[in-house]
Amino acid sequence: MVRVFNHYLQKRSVTQVAFDVGLIVAVLILTVMTMGGSDPLSLPVAAAQGLSLAGVMFVVNSATGLYQPAPKRSLTQVCARGIVALLFALPITYAVLHLVPMGQAEAPWASFAAMAAVAAVVLHRAYASHVADPARGRSRVLVLGAGPAALDVAQSLRESDPMAQIIGFYRGSDTEVAVDEKDLVSTADSLSETALRLGADEIVVALSERRGGNTPLRELLDCKVVGIRVVDLATHFEKNLHQISLKHVNAGWLVFGDGFNQTALRSAIKRAFDIVCSAMLLLVTAPIMVLAAVAVRLESRGPVFYRQERVGLNSQPFMVTKFRSMRTDAEKDGKPVWATKNDDRVTRVGKFIRRTRIDELPQLFNVLRGDMSLVGPRPERAFFVEQLVQKIPYFAVRHSVKPGVTGWAQVKYDYGATEEDAAAKLQYDLYYVKNHSLFLDILVLIETVAVVLTGRGAR
């Protein structure tokens, strides 16, 4: 794992992005140099075009899932994703090259070279995602513990990190054994000796009982000074699942750890980003919003827009605006009800605009007003917030930042309609609040594109 602006990324993904950027930029620069461009601005323009195209490819490949190793994905699925990526990438490449044109001599060749480079990147990514060898370059993980907590670690690694290999469980002070006994390693040697013998790269401390000096701190220190990474349970889940596990976190870890940086500079940058991006999105999506408004009006009586009080920054109420997607009598008795999958209160137009997230677009006006941000936790109704704050620890922490049109929890977890779902989503919201940055906001927006294209999580 590589930490970039407090967010953990797979080392493999970082390498792939760097390779794609280098390839596209190098192809354009070499093309201009080969053509012997006389204009002194030819090389800077080629570099700018290359970086722009590399950014486009990062968005397209991320949205279509081509940066994710998926050896179990069928060849048909891989080809479909590659075709979708090309359908987006090639027209954008053509547009970028003509928005910032080169000299007359270099332009045709540069266009051909850029198209070829972009196509090569997509094809290579599709091939690499399909035939990726999980065993290559794996990180060797030794788990200290053998109880339920150790089992949670094993399950999370299998689900989230194909580049991690569990080399064994060192029982330690755990009295209960929840893992398969054949996976236990001998405790005849000390923890440090065992870790060195097995060639461990990382030790995850997953002892179910950590009281009374049961954690072998001296041996863990011996491992750390020779270059073996040592992480606790909460850090493990933060790094690998990009969430703050409610089951394995405590207030001390949140208070004394890093993160939760709410600086004035960060707030100013986020606000500027919100204003610029929401204004651009409103311009681009204006025709879609007009069509949606007409469709809502034609299908059923009632207002086009749906306004409702939600809880925002510092638990202050505000009125959120969305396209109406339900019948006007959706809550006839006046009691708030969770929206559910295949909810019969949703109209036919409502199903479509929910699936495509068009119903969320009017919230961009909330962003311009300052009630919301583009990226942040989902704004909830006060009725539900009062219940969830009482039942779920740290739920109120999500109100320390502005709610968002989209968010880390929204792109990582399907829409939920129960208190259990709210607790699961809170784990991602806490991760966002702790580690939020402009970089993470951009990643969330890219993931949102993928969610919109696939319709994942619609309700």
Buried (B, 14 or more C-beta within 10 A) or exposed (E): BEEEEBBBBBEBBBEBBEBBBEBBBEBBBEBBEEBEBEBEEBBEBBBBBBBBBBBBBBBBBBBBBBBBBBEEBEEEBBEBBBEBBBEBBBEBBBEBBEEEEBBEBBBEBBBEBBBEBBBBBBBBBBEBBBEBEBEEEBBBBBBBBBBBBBBBBBEBBEEBBBBBBBBBBBBBBBEEBBBEEEBBBEEEEBBBEBBBEBEBBBBBBBBBBBEEEEBBEEBBEBBEEEEBBBBBBBBBBBBBBBBBBBEBBEEEBBEEBEBBEEEEEEEEBBBEBBBEBBEEBBEEBEEEBEEBBEBBBEEBEBEBEBEEEBBBBEEEEBEBBBBBBBBBEBEEEEEEEBBBEEBEBBBEBBBBBBBBBBBBBBBBBBBBEBBBBBBBBBBBBEEBBEBBBEEBEBBBBBBEBBBBBBBBBBBBBBBBBEBEBBBBBBBBBBBBBBBBBBBBBBBBBBBBBBBBBEEEBBB
